[in-house]
Amino acid sequence: MEVIKKEKQTKIVDVTIDDYIECDKCNCRIEEKDYDAFKSSFIYETGDRYPDSAYLNTKSIDLCKECGVELMELLKSKGYRINSTDWDY
């Protein structure tokens, strides 16, 4: 008769989850800085809305500051009206 000893070892591993948004044009990390109100995203939604439900198809682009400025200039040069609003509270 043979006696077999089995051991189970547990290894503790630290896992860091890096949560960030990446620019959809240049693939750089979009950094969020304290007191910075920058946000550049384009959202295009189509579909149907009903009183108790909806079907929507959403397409979106997240852009860094440089690519956001570049897109605004491109749209402006193609005749798109850019609406601007300043606010302070």
C-alpha positions in Angstrom: 0.0 0.0 0.0 1.3 3.4 -1.0 0.4 6.7 0.8 0.2 9.8 -1.4 0.2 13.2 0.2 -1.3 16.0 -1.8 -0.9 19.7 -0.9 -2.7 22.7 -2.2 -0.9 26.0 -2.1 -2.5 29.4 -2.4 -0.6 32.3 -3.9 -1.7 35.9 -3.1 -1.3 38.2 -6.1 -1.9 42.0 -6.2 -3.8 43.0 -9.3 -3.9 46.5 -10.5 -6.7 47.5 -12.9 -5.7 50.5 -15.1 -8.9 52.2 -16.1 -8.6 54.9 -18.8 -10.0 56.1 -22.0 -7.9 55.9 -25.2 -8.1 58.3 -28.1 -9.8 56.7 -31.1 -7.6 58.5 -33.6 -4.0 58.5 -32.2 -4.5 55.8 -29.5 -2.9 57.9 -26.8 -4.2 57.7 -23.2 -6.7 60.5 -22.4 -5.5 61.7 -19.1 -8.0 63.2 -16.7 -6.4 66.0 -14.6 -7.7 67.7 -11.5 -9.8 70.8 -12.3 -9.7 70.2 -16.0 -13.1 70.3 -17.7 -11.9 68.8 -21.0 -14.1 66.2 -22.7 -14.1 65.5 -26.4 -16.5 62.9 -27.6 -18.8 62.6 -30.6 -22.0 60.5 -30.2 -24.4 59.6 -33.0 -27.6 57.9 -32.0 -30.3 56.5 -34.3 -33.2 54.3 -33.5 -36.7 54.4 -32.1 -38.0 55.6 -28.7 -41.2 54.6 -27.2 -42.9 55.5 -23.9 -41.8 52.4 -22.2 -38.8 51.2 -24.2 -36.3 52.1 -26.9 -34.1 50.6 -29.6 -31.0 52.7 -30.2 -27.8 52.2 -32.2 -25.0 54.4 -30.9 -21.7 55.2 -32.6 -19.1 57.2 -30.6 -15.6 58.6 -30.9 -13.4 59.6 -27.9 -10.7 62.0 -28.7 -7.7 63.6 -26.9 -7.4 67.4 -26.9 -5.2 67.6 -30.0 -7.4 65.3 -32.1 -10.5 67.0 -30.8 -9.2 70.4 -32.0 -8.2 68.8 -35.3 -11.7 67.3 -35.8 -13.3 70.7 -35.0 -11.1 72.5 -37.6 -11.9 69.8 -40.2 -15.6 70.0 -39.6 -15.5 73.8 -39.7 -13.6 73.8 -43.0 -16.3 71.5 -44.5 -19.0 74.0 -43.6 -20.3 72.6 -40.4 -21.5 75.1 -37.9 -19.8 74.8 -34.5 -22.0 75.9 -31.6 -20.1 77.4 -28.7 -21.4 78.0 -25.2 -19.5 79.6 -22.3 -20.8 79.1 -18.8 -19.7 79.8 -15.2 -21.4 78.7 -12.0 
